[in-house]
Amino acid sequence: MPPGCRFCYHAPVFERPPQIPEDYLELVIEVTPQYAGWRADRFVAHRIPRLSRNRIQQIFKVRAFDGNGRPMKADQRMRTGECIVMYRSPPDEPVPDAELVVLYEDEWFIAVDKPPGLPVHPTAKHHHHTVTWLLEERFGRENRPNLAHRIDAETSGVLLCTRDLDAEREMKKMFARRDVRKQYVAIVRGILDPPSGRIEVPIAPNPHSIVKARMWCGDPQGMPALTEYETIRVIGDCTFVRLKPRTGRQHQLRVHLDHIGHTIVGDKLYGPDESLFLDYIHGGLTEDIIRRAGHRRQALHAARLEFRHPVTRQQVVIESPLPADMQALLAAGFSPAPDERVQ
């Protein structure tokens, strides 16, 4: 980060403007005294040197605001303590393998094996390559199953859907009561010590991050969260680990692993440092990003889902095999790039 620039410690007080798509990334920068009087576009160019002058001008036309939600102009003079809030479109992503393999199906539920890179809902960048669109293609709009829960676009594995409103309501109650047991596997940086244990630390939005989506464990008043972990085996300088989230907070597994210093290989938001994600959103998935992250996507897989069927009362266990890209990482005896984390 250039000298004199720092992250804004206070989140904007306004809601996302209606013209800004939901998947656009929010960046917040605070102006320190030595930059008072600078033009806003010059300050942004200094803070994010990878952005071209033309790109900066485009952002200021419709996607730059002050801390109170008022549109900012490129030639506006900055004041000490003022925040610039900018919205950036997400990076272009390659079209993922869009095949949905059915893992379980009955009259009430259907579970699919979501491939990595496939978003569950439409976004500004993905209209026809989402789980919901593929389900509609297969079952029709009227009969399309509804998602019972969500997993990140980069995460692969079991995704449960309901086939009618009664099943949907019942599953929401079961998730709320924590009657649904989820199990993930991941490849993380470093060797876990102890090899198994519990991470029980609250999770909250990170007020110190330039990226609004980033969560952290630094707020004791955050939402309670519990993750159990167990080492499966050590591979070089990394660990193949089984994860059991006992709560369902945003980014829980990724945040908890980051909290104990073992970020997931390929995770661009939580490791090895925040500049990796900023470089990714500015320049897309380059070979340099893949090298620094250690993998094209976060090596996290939803391996198992277990619950008592609310109608038949039978125990249902749904499992997804480890995807080929994570198998290849394990077979290669993966060693990550040096950790560039900012202390």
Secondary structure, 3 states (H helix, E strand, C coil): CCCCEEECCCCCCCCCCCCCCCCCEEEEEEECHHHCCCEHHHHHHHHCCCCCHHHHHHHHHHCEEECCCCECCCCCECCCCCEEEEEECCCCCCCCCCCCEEEEECCCEEEEEECCCCCCCCCCCCCCCCHHHHHHHHHCCCCCCEECCCCCCCCEEEEEEECCHHHHHHHHHHHHCCCCEEEEEEEEECCCCCCEEEEECCEEECCCCCECCCEECCCCCCECCEEEEEEEEEECCEEEEEEEECCCCCCHHHHHHHHCCCCECCCCCCCCCHHHHHHHHHHCCCHHHHHHHCCCCCCEEEEEEEEECCCCCCEEEEECCCCHHHHHHHHCCCCCCCCCCCC
